[in-house]
């Protein structure tokens, strides 16, 4: 549970970050990290189109550089994007100056005021400096679709177990997640709809 739903005390370290959205209506917020890549992102976009769902994609700048047409496809289909650094850097392992430069490099390609630190790992000074410019979006539920220790059904079960009204849910449009993602995402969306959840964009 410490991974799937970050504990309250950890959230307190980052005041003003988005973990869970206001619960005015029964809704959730789908997000996808680490893309865009040709092997996975187009499948996600086609699936979301069929479901009539808009989502937020936190993109790695270097992937945007390599696959600009896929990035533009994300935007043209009505989804939002956010900065996920240029090289998917972990803030705790990176000097603050270098981390900020890497975010700025990604921003040259990703025009967004949203930012998600890879892995949710970021130094306190990095957070407060970046908060001046960005709305920092963490999560209320990470599906762990990237985990080699979980299968698709277990990823789907994470959604069923930990989702709640206002949850910001994290999937990944990445190679390490593709098998679990393609199994769990359709099941999760079907189940969430049956439970009466609406899907909204992070504004």
Number of C-alpha atoms within 10 A of each C-alpha: 11 8 11 19 18 17 12 9 8 9 16 10 12 18 11 14 19 18 20 19 17 13 12 8 10 15 21 25 24 22 25 21 23 24 25 31 20 17 13 19 24 17 14 19 20 12 15 18 13 8 13 9 18 21 21 23 29 29 28 27 29 20 21 20 16 13 15 16 13 19 24 12 15 22 14 10 13 14 18 20 24 27 31 28 29 24 17 22 20 17 22 15 11 15 12 18 9 12 23 18 13 19 23 16 17 25 20 12 19 24 12 16 15 22 24 24 22 20 14 14 15 20 19 14 10 18 22 15 12 15 18 9 12 18 18 24 22 24 24 26 25 25 27 24 29 21 13 10 8 13 18 21 13 16 25 24 16 21 24 15 12 16 20 18 17 22 23 25 25 24 24 26 30 21 16 13 18 21 15 24 27 17 16 24 21 16 18 19 20 13 15 18 14 10 11 10 19 17 19 16 16 19 9
